Amino acid sequence: MKTSLKEYVEGVYKGGISCEGVTRLHQMESEYSKWIDEQEAGIVASMEENL
């Protein structure tokens, strides 16, 4: 089961978030930071090609 960020936030405000929800949020954070790193690496690589 995947929890969207919206569902997670609503769950937190309602006061009942499961351990699974917290784990899923950590997964989303690491996936997102990995994606950011890939984007930055791609930008740097394309800048170096253009020099």
PDB file as gemmi writes it, atoms N, CA and C in Angstrom:
CRYST1    1.000    1.000    1.000  90.00  90.00  90.00 P 1                      
ATOM      1  N   MET A   1       0.845  -1.200   0.000  1.00  0.00           N  
ATOM      2  CA  MET A   1       0.000   0.000   0.000  1.00  0.00           C  
ATOM      3  C   MET A   1       0.877   1.245   0.000  1.00  0.00           C  
ATOM      4  N   LYS A   2       0.609   2.125  -0.939  1.00  0.00           N  
ATOM      5  CA  LYS A   2       1.379   3.370  -0.989  1.00  0.00           C  
ATOM      6  C   LYS A   2       0.550   4.487  -0.390  1.00  0.00           C  
ATOM      7  N   THR A   3       1.203   5.310   0.395  1.00  0.00           N  
ATOM      8  CA  THR A   3       0.546   6.450   1.020  1.00  0.00           C  
ATOM      9  C   THR A   3       1.022   7.700   0.311  1.00  0.00           C  
ATOM     10  N   SER A   4       0.093   8.476  -0.207  1.00  0.00           N  
ATOM     11  CA  SER A   4       0.496   9.733  -0.828  1.00  0.00           C  
ATOM     12  C   SER A   4       0.868  10.715   0.269  1.00  0.00           C  
ATOM     13  N   LEU A   5       1.613  11.734  -0.099  1.00  0.00           N  
ATOM     14  CA  LEU A   5       2.021  12.732   0.886  1.00  0.00           C  
ATOM     15  C   LEU A   5       0.796  13.411   1.480  1.00  0.00           C  
ATOM     16  N   LYS A   6      -0.206  13.689   0.645  1.00  0.00           N  
ATOM     17  CA  LYS A   6      -1.441  14.326   1.117  1.00  0.00           C  
ATOM     18  C   LYS A   6      -2.120  13.441   2.167  1.00  0.00           C  
ATOM     19  N   GLU A   7      -2.232  12.144   1.872  1.00  0.00           N  
ATOM     20  CA  GLU A   7      -2.843  11.208   2.823  1.00  0.00           C  
ATOM     21  C   GLU A   7      -2.043  11.166   4.121  1.00  0.00           C  
ATOM     22  N   TYR A   8      -0.721  11.193   3.987  1.00  0.00           N  
ATOM     23  CA  TYR A   8       0.138  11.152   5.169  1.00  0.00           C  
ATOM     24  C   TYR A   8      -0.108  12.371   6.045  1.00  0.00           C  
ATOM     25  N   VAL A   9      -0.098  13.552   5.421  1.00  0.00           N  
ATOM     26  CA  VAL A   9      -0.287  14.791   6.182  1.00  0.00           C  
ATOM     27  C   VAL A   9      -1.658  14.802   6.842  1.00  0.00           C  
ATOM     28  N   GLU A  10      -2.694  14.390   6.105  1.00  0.00           N  
ATOM     29  CA  GLU A  10      -4.039  14.321   6.690  1.00  0.00           C  
ATOM     30  C   GLU A  10      -4.052  13.361   7.867  1.00  0.00           C  
ATOM     31  N   GLY A  11      -3.363  12.234   7.729  1.00  0.00           N  
ATOM     32  CA  GLY A  11      -3.283  11.261   8.809  1.00  0.00           C  
ATOM     33  C   GLY A  11      -2.622  11.833  10.047  1.00  0.00           C  
ATOM     34  N   VAL A  12      -1.561  12.608   9.838  1.00  0.00           N  
ATOM     35  CA  VAL A  12      -0.859  13.226  10.966  1.00  0.00           C  
ATOM     36  C   VAL A  12      -1.777  14.217  11.670  1.00  0.00           C  
ATOM     37  N   TYR A  13      -2.476  15.052  10.896  1.00  0.00           N  
ATOM     38  CA  TYR A  13      -3.353  16.048  11.512  1.00  0.00           C  
ATOM     39  C   TYR A  13      -4.517  15.396  12.240  1.00  0.00           C  
ATOM     40  N   LYS A  14      -4.969  14.245  11.760  1.00  0.00           N  
ATOM     41  CA  LYS A  14      -6.040  13.524  12.453  1.00  0.00           C  
ATOM     42  C   LYS A  14      -5.499  12.794  13.673  1.00  0.00           C  
ATOM     43  N   GLY A  15      -4.177  12.731  13.790  1.00  0.00           N  
ATOM     44  CA  GLY A  15      -3.562  12.165  14.986  1.00  0.00           C  
ATOM     45  C   GLY A  15      -3.316  10.678  14.921  1.00  0.00           C  
ATOM     46  N   GLY A  16      -3.598  10.037  13.811  1.00  0.00           N  
ATOM     47  CA  GLY A  16      -3.374   8.597  13.747  1.00  0.00           C  
ATOM     48  C   GLY A  16      -2.551   8.216  12.538  1.00  0.00           C  
ATOM     49  N   ILE A  17      -1.243   8.157  12.696  1.00  0.00           N  
ATOM     50  CA  ILE A  17      -0.396   7.708  11.594  1.00  0.00           C  
ATOM     51  C   ILE A  17       0.315   6.444  12.041  1.00  0.00           C  
ATOM     52  N   SER A  18       0.301   5.452  11.164  1.00  0.00           N  
ATOM     53  CA  SER A  18       0.889   4.160  11.501  1.00  0.00           C  
ATOM     54  C   SER A  18       2.398   4.193  11.294  1.00  0.00           C  
ATOM     55  N   CYS A  19       3.066   3.200  11.831  1.00  0.00           N  
ATOM     56  CA  CYS A  19       4.509   3.058  11.611  1.00  0.00           C  
ATOM     57  C   CYS A  19       4.791   2.921  10.121  1.00  0.00           C  
ATOM     58  N   GLU A  20       3.897   2.219   9.425  1.00  0.00           N  
ATOM     59  CA  GLU A  20       4.051   2.031   7.983  1.00  0.00           C  
ATOM     60  C   GLU A  20       4.047   3.375   7.271  1.00  0.00           C  
ATOM     61  N   GLY A  21       3.177   4.266   7.705  1.00  0.00           N  
ATOM     62  CA  GLY A  21       3.108   5.598   7.107  1.00  0.00           C  
ATOM     63  C   GLY A  21       4.396   6.371   7.308  1.00  0.00           C  
ATOM     64  N   VAL A  22       4.971   6.258   8.501  1.00  0.00           N  
ATOM     65  CA  VAL A  22       6.230   6.940   8.802  1.00  0.00           C  
ATOM     66  C   VAL A  22       7.345   6.358   7.944  1.00  0.00           C  
ATOM     67  N   THR A  23       7.382   5.026   7.834  1.00  0.00           N  
ATOM     68  CA  THR A  23       8.387   4.360   7.010  1.00  0.00           C  
ATOM     69  C   THR A  23       8.262   4.816   5.567  1.00  0.00           C  
ATOM     70  N   ARG A  24       7.027   4.903   5.092  1.00  0.00           N  
ATOM     71  CA  ARG A  24       6.777   5.329   3.713  1.00  0.00           C  
ATOM     72  C   ARG A  24       7.271   6.756   3.502  1.00  0.00           C  
ATOM     73  N   LEU A  25       7.074   7.625   4.476  1.00  0.00           N  
ATOM     74  CA  LEU A  25       7.536   9.009   4.345  1.00  0.00           C  
ATOM     75  C   LEU A  25       9.058   9.044   4.226  1.00  0.00           C  
ATOM     76  N   HIS A  26       9.751   8.238   5.036  1.00  0.00           N  
ATOM     77  CA  HIS A  26      11.211   8.185   4.950  1.00  0.00           C  
ATOM     78  C   HIS A  26      11.643   7.686   3.575  1.00  0.00           C  
ATOM     79  N   GLN A  27      10.914   6.691   3.032  1.00  0.00           N  
ATOM     80  CA  GLN A  27      11.219   6.189   1.691  1.00  0.00           C  
ATOM     81  C   GLN A  27      11.060   7.304   0.666  1.00  0.00           C  
ATOM     82  N   MET A  28       9.959   8.056   0.778  1.00  0.00           N  
ATOM     83  CA  MET A  28       9.697   9.146  -0.154  1.00  0.00           C  
ATOM     84  C   MET A  28      10.802  10.191  -0.068  1.00  0.00           C  
ATOM     85  N   GLU A  29      11.241  10.509   1.141  1.00  0.00           N  
ATOM     86  CA  GLU A  29      12.313  11.489   1.326  1.00  0.00           C  
ATOM     87  C   GLU A  29      13.599  11.025   0.664  1.00  0.00           C  
ATOM     88  N   SER A  30      13.961   9.747   0.856  1.00  0.00           N  
ATOM     89  CA  SER A  30      15.211   9.257   0.272  1.00  0.00           C  
ATOM     90  C   SER A  30      15.094   9.165  -1.247  1.00  0.00           C  
ATOM     91  N   GLU A  31      13.912   8.754  -1.765  1.00  0.00           N  
ATOM     92  CA  GLU A  31      13.702   8.716  -3.212  1.00  0.00           C  
ATOM     93  C   GLU A  31      13.825  10.120  -3.784  1.00  0.00           C  
ATOM     94  N   TYR A  32      13.254  11.100  -3.092  1.00  0.00           N  
ATOM     95  CA  TYR A  32      13.276  12.481  -3.559  1.00  0.00           C  
ATOM     96  C   TYR A  32      14.694  13.038  -3.549  1.00  0.00           C  
ATOM     97  N   SER A  33      15.447  12.802  -2.467  1.00  0.00           N  
ATOM     98  CA  SER A  33      16.813  13.331  -2.408  1.00  0.00           C  
ATOM     99  C   SER A  33      17.695  12.646  -3.452  1.00  0.00           C  
ATOM    100  N   LYS A  34      17.426  11.341  -3.725  1.00  0.00           N  
ATOM    101  CA  LYS A  34      18.159  10.636  -4.766  1.00  0.00           C  
ATOM    102  C   LYS A  34      17.857  11.273  -6.129  1.00  0.00           C  
ATOM    103  N   TRP A  35      16.582  11.598  -6.355  1.00  0.00           N  
ATOM    104  CA  TRP A  35      16.158  12.231  -7.605  1.00  0.00           C  
ATOM    105  C   TRP A  35      16.828  13.595  -7.760  1.00  0.00           C  
ATOM    106  N   ILE A  36      16.869  14.383  -6.669  1.00  0.00           N  
ATOM    107  CA  ILE A  36      17.520  15.701  -6.687  1.00  0.00           C  
ATOM    108  C   ILE A  36      19.000  15.544  -7.063  1.00  0.00           C  
ATOM    109  N   ASP A  37      19.682  14.579  -6.443  1.00  0.00           N  
ATOM    110  CA  ASP A  37      21.095  14.338  -6.744  1.00  0.00           C  
ATOM    111  C   ASP A  37      21.282  14.010  -8.220  1.00  0.00           C  
ATOM    112  N   GLU A  38      20.387  13.174  -8.778  1.00  0.00           N  
ATOM    113  CA  GLU A  38      20.467  12.811 -10.191  1.00  0.00           C  
ATOM    114  C   GLU A  38      20.277  14.040 -11.074  1.00  0.00           C  
ATOM    115  N   GLN A  39      19.325  14.893 -10.704  1.00  0.00           N  
ATOM    116  CA  GLN A  39      19.076  16.111 -11.483  1.00  0.00           C  
ATOM    117  C   GLN A  39      20.312  17.007 -11.466  1.00  0.00           C  
ATOM    118  N   GLU A  40      20.886  17.201 -10.279  1.00  0.00           N  
ATOM    119  CA  GLU A  40      22.071  18.053 -10.156  1.00  0.00           C  
ATOM    120  C   GLU A  40      23.230  17.478 -10.956  1.00  0.00           C  
ATOM    121  N   ALA A  41      23.423  16.171 -10.891  1.00  0.00           N  
ATOM    122  CA  ALA A  41      24.500  15.523 -11.637  1.00  0.00           C  
ATOM    123  C   ALA A  41      24.292  15.723 -13.137  1.00  0.00           C  
ATOM    124  N   GLY A  42      23.053  15.602 -13.586  1.00  0.00           N  
ATOM    125  CA  GLY A  42      22.729  15.798 -15.002  1.00  0.00           C  
ATOM    126  C   GLY A  42      22.997  17.218 -15.454  1.00  0.00           C  
ATOM    127  N   ILE A  43      22.659  18.186 -14.614  1.00  0.00           N  
ATOM    128  CA  ILE A  43      22.872  19.603 -14.940  1.00  0.00           C  
ATOM    129  C   ILE A  43      24.370  19.890 -15.030  1.00  0.00           C  
ATOM    130  N   VAL A  44      25.139  19.398 -14.059  1.00  0.00           N  
ATOM    131  CA  VAL A  44      26.591  19.610 -14.057  1.00  0.00           C  
ATOM    132  C   VAL A  44      27.210  18.973 -15.295  1.00  0.00           C  
ATOM    133  N   ALA A  45      26.798  17.752 -15.627  1.00  0.00           N  
ATOM    134  CA  ALA A  45      27.344  17.050 -16.792  1.00  0.00           C  
ATOM    135  C   ALA A  45      27.053  17.823 -18.074  1.00  0.00           C  
ATOM    136  N   SER A  46      25.841  18.337 -18.227  1.00  0.00           N  
ATOM    137  CA  SER A  46      25.501  19.065 -19.447  1.00  0.00           C  
ATOM    138  C   SER A  46      26.233  20.404 -19.510  1.00  0.00           C  
ATOM    139  N   MET A  47      26.489  21.029 -18.354  1.00  0.00           N  
ATOM    140  CA  MET A  47      27.254  22.281 -18.336  1.00  0.00           C  
ATOM    141  C   MET A  47      28.695  22.027 -18.762  1.00  0.00           C  
ATOM    142  N   GLU A  48      29.272  20.924 -18.270  1.00  0.00           N  
ATOM    143  CA  GLU A  48      30.654  20.588 -18.619  1.00  0.00           C  
ATOM    144  C   GLU A  48      30.776  20.300 -20.109  1.00  0.00           C  
ATOM    145  N   GLU A  49      29.767  19.657 -20.701  1.00  0.00           N  
ATOM    146  CA  GLU A  49      29.777  19.366 -22.134  1.00  0.00           C  
ATOM    147  C   GLU A  49      29.764  20.655 -22.945  1.00  0.00           C  
ATOM    148  N   ASN A  50      29.084  21.669 -22.441  1.00  0.00           N  
ATOM    149  CA  ASN A  50      28.936  22.921 -23.182  1.00  0.00           C  
ATOM    150  C   ASN A  50      30.138  23.846 -23.058  1.00  0.00           C  
ATOM    151  N   LEU A  51      31.077  23.526 -22.168  1.00  0.00           N  
ATOM    152  CA  LEU A  51      32.242  24.401 -21.985  1.00  0.00           C  
ATOM    153  C   LEU A  51      33.234  24.247 -23.128  1.00  0.00           C  
TER     154      LEU A  51                                                      
END                                                                             
